[in-house]
Amino acid sequence: MGPPRLRLTKQSKRERNGPSSGGTGRQAPRREDDMQVRMADHYGMCFGVRDAVDLALRLTDAGPVTILGDLVHNPDVVAQLDAAGAGRASTLEEVGTRAVLLTAHGIADRVKLQLRQAGREVHDATCPLVTRAHLALKKLVADGYFPVVIGQARHVEVRGLVGDLDDYAIVLDSADLDRLADRFDGRTAENVRLGIVSQTTQPIEKVREIVEDIRRRLPAAEVRFVDTVCQPTKDRQEALRALARDTDVVIVVGGPDSNNSRKLTELARSLGRPAYQVSSAGELRREWFAAAGVVGLTAGTSTPDPVIEEVRGWLERL
């Protein structure tokens, strides 16, 4: 018998085809003097992560498999896959099995080709919404636009997006925008055509601000923006905005390397709420809640349900 598996609740057809719903705005029954725990309307694992984990576990049942990188950015999921016998490699040279699984964050086509040329059996767990971003960027390039990606330059998803390109720009802060403007400033309008996509887990408000900033800095340029921020990310950010209005403290459950969990934490703080990101209930601290009457709870798109419930239980017992 293999190791116990994380419970991965099945997602609705609605999540796969549109908005992602991980919660119902539930709150626990409470006595008058209890601290109230309020859940966001959308939280936790998205369908892309669940499908990737399911695929990885099926492959480990079938035989040896190596995951190229971390399948998702959550330590509990990674530990579960390690316990199931999946190998991990950070480079192509480290792959020691015939079967190779690509992560939910996506990868460049040239890397897939290298794996196949080396005789590997390639299984692709790329989230369909990340694939959509790849296709959008390819079309922009094919249409003659210079590719611009809004996101973190070192993030695996962004590296995958630009991995097949010889020339591109990645922008996220003012310094990046300065370099982009310096590169194209002074050219005639017909020579500047910028095609913009985004890392799927960036806050859509920030993405739109960056696009408008580019238009202001390069008013003569033709700028085409394709919104590739995924719907589950948008749903969780919007749900957090609603949650934060009626809470004193916000807890975000997500791994330390999870970009969307980190963005949820930053969003809560920008809304004026103390916010803490934790990977498990063991990281919670009683002093965070000393003056709290209502605690808001949400989670990133790679956080398993049992971890969220563990955190919720800890809060309800406080």
N, C-alpha and C positions, 0 to 999 in steps of 0.2 A: 504493500500500500504506500502511495506517495505522500508527500507532506500535505497538511490541510491547506485548502485554497481560500483566498480572500473571496468573500461573497460579492459578486458583481451583479447588481440588480439589472434586469433587462430594461432597456429603454424603449419608449414608445415610438411608433412610426412618425409621430409629429416631430420628435427630436431629430430623427434622421433626415427628415425632409425640410425642416425649418427651425423654429425656435427650440431651444433646449431647456427642458424643465427637470430640475433635480429635486425640487421641494414644493411644498404646498403652503408656505407661510405659516407652518405649524408653530404652536407654542405649547410648552408643557403646562399641565394643571399646576396651580400654585396656591399656597396659603397666602393670607394677606401680607405676612411679613417676609415671604420668600423673595429672593432675587428671581426675576423672570428671565427665561431664556427664549429668545425669539429667533426663529430660523428665517433665512432669506427665502424668497419664492423660487429662486433658481440657485443651485449650488451643487458642487461635487462633480463626479466623473461625467464626462461627455461621451457620446457614442463612439467617437473616434478612438479614445483611449480604451474603452471597454472592448471594442473589437480587436484592438492591437494585443491586449492582454489575453483575450480568448484565443487568438491565433497562436501566440507564443506558447500557451499551455498545451494546445493541441499538438504543436510541433514537438514539444518535449516529451509528450506521451509516445510519439511516433519514433523518436530516435534522437541522436545527438544533434544539437543545433547551437550555433553561436549567434548572439545578438551583437550587431555592430553599433556599439555605444549603449547608452541607457535607453531602454524601450520608451519609457516615459520618465519625467522628472519627479519621481516620488520614491522615497527610500523603502516604504513598505512593499510596493509593487516590485521593486528591484530585488528585495530580500526574498519575496515569494518566488520569483523566477530563478534566483540562485538556488533556492531550496529544491525547486523542481528539476534542477540539473542543467539549466541553460547556461552555456558559456557566454562570456562577454569579451569583446575585443574593441580596442580603441583605434586600431589601424588595420588595414587589409592584411598586412603581414602577420598579424596576431591571430587571424582566423584559423582554427584548427579542425574544423569539421566541414563536410561537404555542404551541409545545409546552413544557410546564412539568413538571418532575419533582419530586415531593415526597420528602423524605428519609426514611431508615429510622426516624428518631426520631418521626415522626408530626407532625400539625398539627391545629389546630382546624377544625371543620367550617365555621365562618364564613369562614375564609380560603379554603377550597376554593370556597365559594359566590362569594366576591369574584372569584376567578380565573375561574370559569366565566362570571360576569356580564360580565367584561371580554373575553370571547371566547377565552379560553385553552383549549387542549386539555390537560387535567390527567391526568398519569400518577402513580400513587401507589405509592411504594416502601416505605411504612410496614411495619415488621416486624409479622407477624401477632400476636406476643406483646405488642407495644405496642398494637395495635388491641384486643387482649383487655383491656388495662388501661383503655382508653377506654370500652369497653362496660361494664366492671364499675363504673366511676365513674358513668356515665350511669344505670345501674340503681339504684345507691344513691341518687342524687338523685331519681329517679322514685319511689322507695319512701319518700321523705320524710326522708332523712338529710342532715345538713349535711356537705358534702364536705371531707375532709382528705386531703392528699397528702403522703406522706413522701418527701422528695427535695430536690434543690438548686433553689432558686427561679429561678435564672438559666439552668438547663439547658434546652435546646430541647425535650426530651421533656416536661419538667414544664410548660413554657409551653404546649405543645400540649394537655396534659391539662386544664388549667384555662382554656384560651382561650375556651371557650363558656359559662363560668360567670360569673355576676354577683357571687357571693359564695362564698368558699372560704377555706381556710387551708392553707399549706404549712409543714411542720415538719421540722426536722432536728436542732436543737440545743436546749439548755436554755432559751435566750431565746425561741425559737419556742414551746416548750411552756408557758412562763410566760404568754405572750400568749394562747395558746389557753385556758389555765385561767382567766385573768382575764376573758376574754370570756364564759365560761359559768358561772363559779363563782356559786353562790347561786340558780341557777334550779332549779325543781322537775324531778324526773326525767323527767316526761312531755314536758317542753319541750326536753330535750337528747338529741338522737339524732345520733350522729357516725358517718359512713360513711368508712372509711379504705382507701385503696389506696397503692401505693408506686411510685416510679420503678423501672423494671424492672431496673436495674443496681445497686441498693443491696444491701449485704450483708444476707442474710435475718436473721442474728442481731441486727443492729442494728435492723432494722425491727421485729422482735418485741419488743425491749426498749422501743422508743418506744411501741408499742401498749400494752404493760403499764404504762408510765409515765403514759400518758393515762388509763388506767383507774384508776390510783392517785390521780391528781390530781383526777379527776372521778368519784368512786365512784357517784354517783347517775345518771350518764349511761348511756344505752344505746349501747354501742359495737359496731359491726359492722365487722370487718376482713376484707377480701378480699386474699389473698396474690397479688400481681401481679408479684413478682420472677420473672424468666424462668428457665427450667430451665437454659439454657446458662450463665447467670451463677452459679447455684447449683452446677452441676457443676464449673466452673472454681475456684470458691472452696473446695469440698470437696476437690478434687484437690490444690490448693495446700496445704491443711492436712496431707494425707498426705505430700506431697513435702517439706515443710519439716522434718518429723521427722528425716529422714536426710540433710540437706544443711547445708553451712556458710555458703553464700551463695545468695541467690535473685535471678535476673534475670527481670524482667517486660518483655516486648516489647510496646510499645503507644505510640500517639501521645500527646503531652502533654495533649490535650483529651479523651482517652478516660477517661470516669468509671470504667468497669469495670476498666481497666488500673490506674488510680490506686488503686482499692479493693483490688486484688490486692497491690499494693506495700505498702499500709498493713496488710493482713492479715499478710503475711509478717513485717513488722517487729513487729507485735503478738505474734507467736509467738516472738519473740526472735532472729530471723535478720536479718543485714544484707541489705537488699534495694535493688535499683536498677532504675528504670524507664528504658528506652532505646527510641528510635524506630528505631535501626539499629545495625549493628555498629560503625559509626564513632564511636559515643558510649561504647563500652566502654573501661574503663581497667584496665591490667594490675595496678595496685596494689590493686584491689578483691579480687584473687584470690591475693594473696601467701601467705596462710596457709590457703587453701582446698584441701581434699582432694576434696570433692564439691560441685558447683554445680548447683542446681536451676533449670530453665528452664521458663517458662510464657509465655503471651501472651494479650492481651485479645481480645475477640470481633470486633474490626474489623481485626486484624493479618493481612496476607496471608502465605501459606505461604512465598514466597521470602524475605521479610524474616526470618522465624523461622529458616529454614535458614541464612541468611547469618550470623545471630548464633550459631547452633549451631556452624557451621563455624569461626568465629573462636575460640570457646571450646575446641573440640577441638584446634585447632592451637596453643593457648597452651602 
